[in-house]
Amino acid sequence: MKVYILFSFLLLAVICSSSVDAQAKFGRLCSSHSRNIIRGCDRHGCGHYGAKRGKGKHMGLDIACADGDTVYAPFDVKLNGRSRPYGNNNAIDNGINLSGKGLCFKLFYVQPDRTTGTVKKGQRIGRMLPMQRVYRGITSHVHVQMCNRSNPTKYF
Ligand SMILES: [Zn+2]
């Protein structure tokens, strides 16, 4: 019985230490805006999570950015390799997998400087790709998507 209780506490400790940081907030992502601004609606669609995308749904959150912007680490992050949004090699088909603050997420439409290692909050992780070349008139943006496709809005 004592062993069982001890084991239960141990399990609880493990669960707590691996849980997501409820206070996790994304710091500034793009050099042309001093704070993160969620893309509203434009002729190509809306930037919020769950917005309509053809027959499907937008499974991320779009943060307004300008083409060519420097993109910063939103907090201390680990770089977990490249992530391509479309796989069609167009001008914006690039991105990166990241983790930090207990969160696993992707940033799309970014040319990463590196795809391994760690980057401190506010340091450059890459450059916003030329979105206007692909979607003329869109609010250029970086797409933030959680690895489990959950809603990232509470972290902004
Ligand atoms: Zn998006």
Backbone and ligand atoms as CSV (ligand in chain L), in Angstrom:
chain,resi,resn,atom,element,x,y,z
A,1,MET,N,N,0.834,-1.218,0.000
A,1,MET,CA,C,0.000,0.000,0.000
A,1,MET,C,C,0.863,1.260,0.000
A,2,LYS,N,N,1.884,1.279,0.863
A,2,LYS,CA,C,2.772,2.443,0.936
A,2,LYS,C,C,3.475,2.665,-0.398
A,3,VAL,N,N,3.870,1.580,-0.986
A,3,VAL,CA,C,4.552,1.659,-2.282
A,3,VAL,C,C,3.623,2.263,-3.329
A,4,TYR,N,N,2.360,1.858,-3.260
A,4,TYR,CA,C,1.359,2.343,-4.205
A,4,TYR,C,C,1.179,3.863,-4.074
A,5,ILE,N,N,1.078,4.327,-2.807
A,5,ILE,CA,C,0.906,5.763,-2.556
A,5,ILE,C,C,2.129,6.532,-3.058
A,6,LEU,N,N,3.293,6.002,-2.750
A,6,LEU,CA,C,4.531,6.650,-3.188
A,6,LEU,C,C,4.562,6.754,-4.711
A,7,PHE,N,N,4.181,5.678,-5.364
A,7,PHE,CA,C,4.175,5.640,-6.818
A,7,PHE,C,C,3.202,6.677,-7.389
A,8,SER,N,N,2.031,6.814,-6.724
A,8,SER,CA,C,1.028,7.783,-7.170
A,8,SER,C,C,1.573,9.207,-7.118
A,9,PHE,N,N,2.272,9.511,-6.024
A,9,PHE,CA,C,2.856,10.858,-5.901
A,9,PHE,C,C,3.923,11.096,-6.971
A,10,LEU,N,N,4.697,10.057,-7.204
A,10,LEU,CA,C,5.758,10.153,-8.206
A,10,LEU,C,C,5.154,10.440,-9.583
A,11,LEU,N,N,4.082,9.724,-9.894
A,11,LEU,CA,C,3.393,9.876,-11.171
A,11,LEU,C,C,2.843,11.298,-11.301
A,12,LEU,N,N,2.254,11.791,-10.225
A,12,LEU,CA,C,1.683,13.140,-10.203
A,12,LEU,C,C,2.780,14.172,-10.467
A,13,ALA,N,N,3.932,13.964,-9.824
A,13,ALA,CA,C,5.047,14.897,-9.988
A,13,ALA,C,C,5.507,14.932,-11.437
A,14,VAL,N,N,5.559,13.763,-12.048
A,14,VAL,CA,C,5.992,13.684,-13.448
A,14,VAL,C,C,4.997,14.401,-14.359
A,15,ILE,N,N,3.708,14.158,-14.102
A,15,ILE,CA,C,2.660,14.778,-14.919
A,15,ILE,C,C,2.732,16.301,-14.792
A,16,CYS,N,N,2.884,16.797,-13.557
A,16,CYS,CA,C,2.923,18.242,-13.334
A,16,CYS,C,C,4.131,18.881,-14.011
A,17,SER,N,N,5.283,18.254,-13.894
A,17,SER,CA,C,6.497,18.868,-14.426
A,17,SER,C,C,6.497,18.878,-15.952
A,18,SER,N,N,5.718,17.998,-16.571
A,18,SER,CA,C,5.726,17.951,-18.029
A,18,SER,C,C,4.544,18.715,-18.629
A,19,SER,N,N,3.701,19.316,-17.786
A,19,SER,CA,C,2.512,19.988,-18.308
A,19,SER,C,C,2.864,21.312,-18.966
A,20,VAL,N,N,1.952,21.771,-19.771
A,20,VAL,CA,C,2.144,23.013,-20.521
A,20,VAL,C,C,2.134,24.204,-19.571
A,21,ASP,N,N,3.001,25.144,-19.821
A,21,ASP,CA,C,3.037,26.383,-19.051
A,21,ASP,C,C,1.779,27.194,-19.371
A,22,ALA,N,N,0.867,27.250,-18.406
A,22,ALA,CA,C,-0.424,27.918,-18.635
A,22,ALA,C,C,-0.248,29.412,-18.900
A,23,GLN,N,N,0.873,29.964,-18.443
A,23,GLN,CA,C,1.126,31.395,-18.618
A,23,GLN,C,C,1.892,31.683,-19.909
A,24,ALA,N,N,2.168,30.654,-20.679
A,24,ALA,CA,C,2.984,30.831,-21.885
A,24,ALA,C,C,2.373,31.884,-22.801
A,25,LYS,N,N,3.173,32.876,-23.146
A,25,LYS,CA,C,2.720,33.918,-24.075
A,25,LYS,C,C,3.781,34.103,-25.149
A,26,PHE,N,N,3.326,34.249,-26.360
A,26,PHE,CA,C,4.238,34.483,-27.470
A,26,PHE,C,C,4.706,35.932,-27.458
A,27,GLY,N,N,6.009,36.126,-27.426
A,27,GLY,CA,C,6.574,37.453,-27.600
A,27,GLY,C,C,6.506,37.849,-29.070
A,28,ARG,N,N,6.911,39.078,-29.330
A,28,ARG,CA,C,6.900,39.638,-30.684
A,28,ARG,C,C,7.523,38.680,-31.705
A,29,LEU,N,N,6.828,38.497,-32.828
A,29,LEU,CA,C,7.326,37.602,-33.874
A,29,LEU,C,C,7.984,38.336,-35.040
A,30,CYS,N,N,7.470,39.524,-35.384
A,30,CYS,CA,C,7.893,40.164,-36.640
A,30,CYS,C,C,8.423,41.575,-36.433
A,31,SER,N,N,9.458,41.919,-37.195
A,31,SER,CA,C,10.158,43.193,-36.986
A,31,SER,C,C,9.321,44.416,-37.347
A,32,SER,N,N,8.330,44.285,-38.216
A,32,SER,CA,C,7.571,45.479,-38.608
A,32,SER,C,C,6.444,45.814,-37.632
A,33,HIS,N,N,6.216,44.961,-36.633
A,33,HIS,CA,C,5.199,45.244,-35.608
A,33,HIS,C,C,5.822,45.078,-34.226
A,34,SER,N,N,5.591,46.039,-33.338
A,34,SER,CA,C,6.200,45.988,-32.008
A,34,SER,C,C,5.494,44.976,-31.113
A,35,ARG,N,N,4.271,44.567,-31.514
A,35,ARG,CA,C,3.573,43.496,-30.786
A,35,ARG,C,C,2.856,42.621,-31.816
A,36,ASN,N,N,2.430,41.455,-31.367
A,36,ASN,CA,C,1.769,40.531,-32.290
A,36,ASN,C,C,0.359,41.004,-32.611
A,37,ILE,N,N,0.049,41.078,-33.898
A,37,ILE,CA,C,-1.281,41.484,-34.354
A,37,ILE,C,C,-1.876,40.333,-35.157
A,38,ILE,N,N,-3.058,39.865,-34.732
A,38,ILE,CA,C,-3.718,38.769,-35.452
A,38,ILE,C,C,-4.291,39.308,-36.760
A,39,ARG,N,N,-3.993,38.611,-37.845
A,39,ARG,CA,C,-4.522,38.995,-39.153
A,39,ARG,C,C,-6.039,38.992,-39.105
A,40,GLY,N,N,-6.659,40.084,-39.589
A,40,GLY,CA,C,-8.122,40.141,-39.690
A,40,GLY,C,C,-8.560,39.386,-40.924
A,41,CYS,N,N,-9.548,39.924,-41.628
A,41,CYS,CA,C,-10.014,39.288,-42.858
A,41,CYS,C,C,-9.587,40.117,-44.056
A,42,ASP,N,N,-9.226,39.461,-45.118
A,42,ASP,CA,C,-8.920,40.117,-46.383
A,42,ASP,C,C,-9.517,39.262,-47.486
A,43,ARG,N,N,-9.245,39.595,-48.704
A,43,ARG,CA,C,-9.926,38.890,-49.801
A,43,ARG,C,C,-9.517,37.417,-49.927
A,44,HIS,N,N,-8.473,37.038,-49.211
A,44,HIS,CA,C,-8.050,35.638,-49.258
A,44,HIS,C,C,-8.563,34.817,-48.071
A,45,GLY,N,N,-9.154,35.499,-47.090
A,45,GLY,CA,C,-9.674,34.785,-45.922
A,45,GLY,C,C,-9.392,35.544,-44.637
A,46,CYS,N,N,-9.636,34.878,-43.495
A,46,CYS,CA,C,-9.432,35.481,-42.175
A,46,CYS,C,C,-8.311,34.748,-41.439
A,47,GLY,N,N,-7.717,35.446,-40.473
A,47,GLY,CA,C,-6.540,34.895,-39.809
A,47,GLY,C,C,-6.791,34.124,-38.542
A,48,HIS,N,N,-8.044,34.103,-38.051
A,48,HIS,CA,C,-8.284,33.439,-36.774
A,48,HIS,C,C,-8.340,31.923,-36.922
A,49,TYR,N,N,-8.167,31.260,-35.799
A,49,TYR,CA,C,-8.232,29.791,-35.753
A,49,TYR,C,C,-9.647,29.337,-36.098
A,50,GLY,N,N,-9.762,28.352,-36.959
A,50,GLY,CA,C,-11.075,27.820,-37.329
A,50,GLY,C,C,-11.723,28.523,-38.502
A,51,ALA,N,N,-11.057,29.574,-39.036
A,51,ALA,CA,C,-11.613,30.303,-40.190
A,51,ALA,C,C,-11.782,29.343,-41.372
A,52,LYS,N,N,-12.699,29.655,-42.241
A,52,LYS,CA,C,-12.979,28.817,-43.397
A,52,LYS,C,C,-11.806,28.847,-44.379
A,53,ARG,N,N,-11.439,27.681,-44.863
A,53,ARG,CA,C,-10.410,27.562,-45.907
A,53,ARG,C,C,-10.924,26.578,-46.936
A,54,GLY,N,N,-11.572,27.085,-47.971
A,54,GLY,CA,C,-12.173,26.193,-48.951
A,54,GLY,C,C,-13.191,25.305,-48.252
A,55,LYS,N,N,-12.988,23.977,-48.368
A,55,LYS,CA,C,-13.903,23.040,-47.709
A,55,LYS,C,C,-13.455,22.755,-46.277
A,56,GLY,N,N,-12.248,23.218,-45.933
A,56,GLY,CA,C,-11.686,22.898,-44.621
A,56,GLY,C,C,-11.679,24.072,-43.665
A,57,LYS,N,N,-10.886,23.927,-42.614
A,57,LYS,CA,C,-10.768,24.945,-41.574
A,57,LYS,C,C,-9.317,25.336,-41.394
A,58,HIS,N,N,-9.111,26.577,-40.993
A,58,HIS,CA,C,-7.777,27.097,-40.695
A,58,HIS,C,C,-7.346,26.560,-39.338
A,59,MET,N,N,-6.315,25.739,-39.300
A,59,MET,CA,C,-5.918,25.066,-38.067
A,59,MET,C,C,-4.791,25.798,-37.332
A,60,GLY,N,N,-4.588,27.064,-37.664
A,60,GLY,CA,C,-3.568,27.854,-36.981
A,60,GLY,C,C,-4.054,29.264,-36.760
A,61,LEU,N,N,-3.125,30.138,-36.375
A,61,LEU,CA,C,-3.416,31.547,-36.132
A,61,LEU,C,C,-2.410,32.354,-36.941
A,62,ASP,N,N,-2.904,33.376,-37.681
A,62,ASP,CA,C,-2.027,34.172,-38.531
A,62,ASP,C,C,-1.630,35.473,-37.831
A,63,ILE,N,N,-0.332,35.719,-37.775
A,63,ILE,CA,C,0.187,36.935,-37.156
A,63,ILE,C,C,0.739,37.832,-38.263
A,64,ALA,N,N,0.199,39.058,-38.328
A,64,ALA,CA,C,0.564,39.989,-39.401
A,64,ALA,C,C,2.062,40.275,-39.387
A,65,CYS,N,N,2.627,40.319,-40.563
A,65,CYS,CA,C,4.067,40.427,-40.763
A,65,CYS,C,C,4.242,41.112,-42.111
A,66,ALA,N,N,5.383,41.679,-42.382
A,66,ALA,CA,C,5.633,42.201,-43.726
A,66,ALA,C,C,6.619,41.282,-44.429
A,67,ASP,N,N,6.448,41.130,-45.741
A,67,ASP,CA,C,7.379,40.305,-46.511
A,67,ASP,C,C,8.806,40.795,-46.261
A,68,GLY,N,N,9.703,39.900,-45.981
A,68,GLY,CA,C,11.100,40.265,-45.734
A,68,GLY,C,C,11.408,40.619,-44.291
A,69,ASP,N,N,10.366,40.662,-43.433
A,69,ASP,CA,C,10.581,40.958,-42.010
A,69,ASP,C,C,11.556,39.973,-41.365
A,70,THR,N,N,12.256,40.477,-40.360
A,70,THR,CA,C,12.996,39.571,-39.489
A,70,THR,C,C,11.982,38.904,-38.566
A,71,VAL,N,N,12.095,37.588,-38.400
A,71,VAL,CA,C,11.205,36.844,-37.496
A,71,VAL,C,C,12.016,36.448,-36.264
A,72,TYR,N,N,11.449,36.731,-35.090
A,72,TYR,CA,C,12.135,36.515,-33.810
A,72,TYR,C,C,11.581,35.300,-33.070
A,73,ALA,N,N,12.419,34.728,-32.222
A,73,ALA,CA,C,11.947,33.660,-31.331
A,73,ALA,C,C,10.970,34.277,-30.329
A,74,PRO,N,N,9.732,33.722,-30.200
A,74,PRO,CA,C,8.718,34.305,-29.305
A,74,PRO,C,C,9.014,34.065,-27.825
A,75,PHE,N,N,9.851,33.099,-27.525
A,75,PHE,CA,C,10.422,32.817,-26.202
A,75,PHE,C,C,11.614,31.915,-26.442
A,76,ASP,N,N,12.307,31.498,-25.394
A,76,ASP,CA,C,13.453,30.604,-25.594
A,76,ASP,C,C,12.940,29.332,-26.254
A,77,VAL,N,N,13.513,28.988,-27.385
A,77,VAL,CA,C,13.003,27.850,-28.150
A,77,VAL,C,C,14.111,26.892,-28.569
A,78,LYS,N,N,13.678,25.685,-28.838
A,78,LYS,CA,C,14.526,24.678,-29.445
A,78,LYS,C,C,14.036,24.525,-30.884
A,79,LEU,N,N,14.973,24.424,-31.813
A,79,LEU,CA,C,14.627,24.272,-33.229
A,79,LEU,C,C,14.583,22.778,-33.553
A,80,ASN,N,N,13.454,22.337,-34.107
A,80,ASN,CA,C,13.251,20.898,-34.336
A,80,ASN,C,C,13.088,20.554,-35.816
A,81,GLY,N,N,13.784,21.288,-36.673
A,81,GLY,CA,C,13.781,20.934,-38.089
A,81,GLY,C,C,12.802,21.740,-38.930
A,82,ARG,N,N,12.933,21.555,-40.225
A,82,ARG,CA,C,12.128,22.299,-41.186
A,82,ARG,C,C,10.714,21.740,-41.268
A,83,SER,N,N,9.753,22.608,-41.601
A,83,SER,CA,C,8.372,22.199,-41.803
A,83,SER,C,C,7.826,22.935,-43.013
A,84,ARG,N,N,7.468,22.214,-44.038
A,84,ARG,CA,C,6.958,22.867,-45.256
A,84,ARG,C,C,5.436,22.830,-45.271
A,85,PRO,N,N,4.788,24.017,-45.382
A,85,PRO,CA,C,3.327,24.062,-45.325
A,85,PRO,C,C,2.643,23.373,-46.498
A,86,TYR,N,N,3.187,23.493,-47.695
A,86,TYR,CA,C,2.495,22.965,-48.877
A,86,TYR,C,C,3.228,21.781,-49.515
A,87,GLY,N,N,4.540,21.810,-49.437
A,87,GLY,CA,C,5.319,20.776,-50.121
A,87,GLY,C,C,5.346,20.951,-51.627
A,88,ASN,N,N,5.022,22.148,-52.095
A,88,ASN,CA,C,4.996,22.390,-53.549
A,88,ASN,C,C,6.147,23.275,-54.027
A,89,ASN,N,N,7.030,23.635,-53.071
A,89,ASN,CA,C,8.224,24.418,-53.405
A,89,ASN,C,C,7.938,25.815,-53.938
A,90,ASN,N,N,6.760,26.360,-53.656
A,90,ASN,CA,C,6.509,27.735,-54.104
A,90,ASN,C,C,7.299,28.719,-53.234
A,91,ALA,N,N,7.120,30.025,-53.493
A,91,ALA,CA,C,7.969,31.054,-52.876
A,91,ALA,C,C,7.831,31.136,-51.353
A,92,ILE,N,N,6.756,30.552,-50.799
A,92,ILE,CA,C,6.537,30.666,-49.348
A,92,ILE,C,C,6.477,29.301,-48.670
A,93,ASP,N,N,6.903,28.268,-49.395
A,93,ASP,CA,C,6.782,26.895,-48.881
A,93,ASP,C,C,7.952,26.544,-47.961
A,94,ASN,N,N,8.015,27.230,-46.827
A,94,ASN,CA,C,9.091,26.953,-45.879
A,94,ASN,C,C,8.621,27.311,-44.480
A,95,GLY,N,N,9.244,26.707,-43.497
A,95,GLY,CA,C,8.868,26.967,-42.117
A,95,GLY,C,C,9.724,26.143,-41.186
A,96,ILE,N,N,9.382,26.206,-39.897
A,96,ILE,CA,C,10.217,25.531,-38.901
A,96,ILE,C,C,9.383,24.984,-37.759
A,97,ASN,N,N,9.830,23.840,-37.233
A,97,ASN,CA,C,9.229,23.231,-36.039
A,97,ASN,C,C,9.977,23.737,-34.814
A,98,LEU,N,N,9.228,24.089,-33.765
A,98,LEU,CA,C,9.831,24.647,-32.564
A,98,LEU,C,C,9.215,24.042,-31.321
A,99,SER,N,N,9.943,24.127,-30.211
A,99,SER,CA,C,9.359,23.790,-28.919
A,99,SER,C,C,9.944,24.704,-27.853
A,100,GLY,N,N,9.146,24.924,-26.814
A,100,GLY,CA,C,9.543,25.773,-25.702
A,100,GLY,C,C,8.349,26.027,-24.821
A,101,LYS,N,N,8.587,26.305,-23.535
A,101,LYS,CA,C,7.505,26.540,-22.562
A,101,LYS,C,C,6.502,25.396,-22.557
A,102,GLY,N,N,6.952,24.187,-22.854
A,102,GLY,CA,C,6.061,23.035,-22.870
A,102,GLY,C,C,5.179,22.949,-24.102
A,103,LEU,N,N,5.391,23.863,-25.068
A,103,LEU,CA,C,4.570,23.886,-26.280
A,103,LEU,C,C,5.363,23.356,-27.465
A,104,CYS,N,N,4.670,22.673,-28.354
A,104,CYS,CA,C,5.250,22.217,-29.617
A,104,CYS,C,C,4.466,22.914,-30.718
A,105,PHE,N,N,5.146,23.641,-31.581
A,105,PHE,CA,C,4.432,24.419,-32.601
A,105,PHE,C,C,5.277,24.604,-33.851
A,106,LYS,N,N,4.624,25.123,-34.908
A,106,LYS,CA,C,5.277,25.373,-36.193
A,106,LYS,C,C,5.059,26.816,-36.600
A,107,LEU,N,N,6.016,27.369,-37.270
A,107,LEU,CA,C,5.854,28.678,-37.902
A,107,LEU,C,C,6.015,28.466,-39.404
A,108,PHE,N,N,4.987,28.872,-40.173
A,108,PHE,CA,C,5.028,28.719,-41.628
A,108,PHE,C,C,5.324,30.056,-42.309
A,109,TYR,N,N,5.838,29.952,-43.532
A,109,TYR,CA,C,6.133,31.092,-44.415
A,109,TYR,C,C,7.368,31.860,-43.942
A,110,VAL,N,N,8.243,31.134,-43.258
A,110,VAL,CA,C,9.492,31.701,-42.743
A,110,VAL,C,C,10.667,30.931,-43.346
A,111,GLN,N,N,11.663,31.654,-43.804
A,111,GLN,CA,C,12.931,31.032,-44.206
A,111,GLN,C,C,13.800,30.981,-42.960
A,112,PRO,N,N,13.982,29.788,-42.361
A,112,PRO,CA,C,14.764,29.735,-41.122
A,112,PRO,C,C,16.261,29.916,-41.369
A,113,ASP,N,N,16.927,30.611,-40.464
A,113,ASP,CA,C,18.387,30.743,-40.548
A,113,ASP,C,C,19.043,29.392,-40.291
A,114,ARG,N,N,18.520,28.678,-39.307
A,114,ARG,CA,C,19.024,27.354,-38.923
A,114,ARG,C,C,17.816,26.498,-38.575
A,115,THR,N,N,17.993,25.189,-38.534
A,115,THR,CA,C,16.864,24.311,-38.205
A,115,THR,C,C,17.171,23.395,-37.020
A,116,THR,N,N,18.335,23.583,-36.401
A,116,THR,CA,C,18.663,22.834,-35.181
A,116,THR,C,C,19.261,23.792,-34.160
A,117,GLY,N,N,19.310,23.356,-32.912
A,117,GLY,CA,C,19.903,24.174,-31.857
A,117,GLY,C,C,18.853,24.930,-31.074
A,118,THR,N,N,19.289,25.940,-30.344
A,118,THR,CA,C,18.368,26.721,-29.515
A,118,THR,C,C,18.520,28.202,-29.849
A,119,VAL,N,N,17.447,28.951,-29.630
A,119,VAL,CA,C,17.457,30.403,-29.860
A,119,VAL,C,C,16.765,31.067,-28.677
A,120,LYS,N,N,17.373,32.138,-28.192
A,120,LYS,CA,C,16.801,32.876,-27.061
A,120,LYS,C,C,15.673,33.792,-27.534
A,121,LYS,N,N,14.763,34.087,-26.626
A,121,LYS,CA,C,13.651,35.002,-26.904
A,121,LYS,C,C,14.159,36.291,-27.535
A,122,GLY,N,N,13.524,36.718,-28.618
A,122,GLY,CA,C,13.866,37.989,-29.258
A,122,GLY,C,C,15.004,37.913,-30.246
A,123,GLN,N,N,15.692,36.766,-30.277
A,123,GLN,CA,C,16.753,36.615,-31.276
A,123,GLN,C,C,16.146,36.164,-32.600
A,124,ARG,N,N,16.837,36.489,-33.676
A,124,ARG,CA,C,16.352,36.183,-35.019
A,124,ARG,C,C,16.321,34.677,-35.278
A,125,ILE,N,N,15.186,34.199,-35.819
A,125,ILE,CA,C,15.160,32.799,-36.251
A,125,ILE,C,C,15.064,32.681,-37.765
A,126,GLY,N,N,14.721,33.782,-38.440
A,126,GLY,CA,C,14.635,33.700,-39.892
A,126,GLY,C,C,14.013,34.947,-40.496
A,127,ARG,N,N,13.494,34.778,-41.702
A,127,ARG,CA,C,12.972,35.894,-42.477
A,127,ARG,C,C,11.621,35.501,-43.076
A,128,MET,N,N,10.671,36.444,-43.008
A,128,MET,CA,C,9.344,36.246,-43.619
A,128,MET,C,C,9.483,36.179,-45.136
A,129,LEU,N,N,8.878,35.179,-45.740
A,129,LEU,CA,C,8.983,34.959,-47.188
A,129,LEU,C,C,8.029,35.874,-47.972
A,130,PRO,N,N,8.243,36.013,-49.296
A,130,PRO,CA,C,7.465,36.983,-50.110
A,130,PRO,C,C,6.048,36.498,-50.424
A,131,MET,N,N,5.165,36.626,-49.457
A,131,MET,CA,C,3.801,36.112,-49.567
A,131,MET,C,C,2.987,36.811,-50.655
A,132,GLN,N,N,3.273,38.112,-50.884
A,132,GLN,CA,C,2.511,38.856,-51.900
A,132,GLN,C,C,2.694,38.266,-53.294
A,133,ARG,N,N,3.790,37.581,-53.514
A,133,ARG,CA,C,4.040,36.944,-54.813
A,133,ARG,C,C,3.083,35.783,-55.053
A,134,VAL,N,N,2.616,35.181,-53.956
A,134,VAL,CA,C,1.745,34.009,-54.069
A,134,VAL,C,C,0.276,34.403,-53.884
A,135,TYR,N,N,0.019,35.281,-52.895
A,135,TYR,CA,C,-1.349,35.727,-52.598
A,135,TYR,C,C,-1.377,37.255,-52.636
A,136,ARG,N,N,-1.502,37.824,-53.820
A,136,ARG,CA,C,-1.475,39.283,-53.953
A,136,ARG,C,C,-2.620,39.918,-53.176
A,137,GLY,N,N,-2.285,40.920,-52.372
A,137,GLY,CA,C,-3.308,41.646,-51.625
A,137,GLY,C,C,-3.638,41.051,-50.259
A,138,ILE,N,N,-3.034,39.930,-49.937
A,138,ILE,CA,C,-3.276,39.314,-48.627
A,138,ILE,C,C,-2.596,40.146,-47.533
A,139,THR,N,N,-3.038,40.022,-46.294
A,139,THR,CA,C,-2.285,40.558,-45.163
A,139,THR,C,C,-1.150,39.573,-44.919
A,140,SER,N,N,0.063,39.942,-45.312
A,140,SER,CA,C,1.187,39.007,-45.158
A,140,SER,C,C,1.307,38.610,-43.698
A,141,HIS,N,N,1.632,37.357,-43.467
A,141,HIS,CA,C,1.615,36.854,-42.093
A,141,HIS,C,C,2.483,35.623,-41.919
A,142,VAL,N,N,2.817,35.381,-40.664
A,142,VAL,CA,C,3.398,34.111,-40.251
A,142,VAL,C,C,2.246,33.291,-39.666
A,143,HIS,N,N,2.188,32.025,-40.039
A,143,HIS,CA,C,1.135,31.119,-39.546
A,143,HIS,C,C,1.700,30.325,-38.371
A,144,VAL,N,N,0.996,30.400,-37.239
A,144,VAL,CA,C,1.409,29.675,-36.036
A,144,VAL,C,C,0.473,28.484,-35.868
A,145,GLN,N,N,1.022,27.294,-35.799
A,145,GLN,CA,C,0.186,26.093,-35.667
A,145,GLN,C,C,0.765,25.173,-34.598
A,146,MET,N,N,-0.072,24.767,-33.647
A,146,MET,CA,C,0.378,23.828,-32.626
A,146,MET,C,C,0.555,22.459,-33.274
A,147,CYS,N,N,1.515,21.682,-32.771
A,147,CYS,CA,C,1.771,20.353,-33.349
A,147,CYS,C,C,0.537,19.469,-33.270
A,148,ASN,N,N,-0.274,19.650,-32.215
A,148,ASN,CA,C,-1.488,18.831,-32.077
A,148,ASN,C,C,-2.704,19.524,-32.695
A,149,ARG,N,N,-2.455,20.581,-33.433
A,149,ARG,CA,C,-3.492,21.325,-34.170
A,149,ARG,C,C,-4.554,21.946,-33.246
A,150,SER,N,N,-4.228,22.126,-31.972
A,150,SER,CA,C,-5.152,22.792,-31.046
A,150,SER,C,C,-5.088,24.308,-31.285
A,151,ASN,N,N,-5.985,25.021,-30.628
A,151,ASN,CA,C,-6.114,26.469,-30.838
A,151,ASN,C,C,-5.026,27.232,-30.078
A,152,PRO,N,N,-4.141,27.951,-30.775
A,152,PRO,CA,C,-3.048,28.665,-30.097
A,152,PRO,C,C,-3.412,30.060,-29.592
A,153,THR,N,N,-4.646,30.492,-29.790
A,153,THR,CA,C,-5.013,31.895,-29.533
A,153,THR,C,C,-4.757,32.310,-28.083
A,154,LYS,N,N,-4.960,31.387,-27.131
A,154,LYS,CA,C,-4.778,31.744,-25.707
A,154,LYS,C,C,-3.323,32.077,-25.376
A,155,TYR,N,N,-2.414,31.735,-26.240
A,155,TYR,CA,C,-0.996,32.035,-25.988
A,155,TYR,C,C,-0.588,33.398,-26.556
A,156,PHE,N,N,-1.589,34.143,-27.072
A,156,PHE,CA,C,-1.302,35.468,-27.645
A,156,PHE,C,C,-2.009,36.564,-26.879
L,1,ZN,ZN,ZN,-2.682,30.565,-41.430
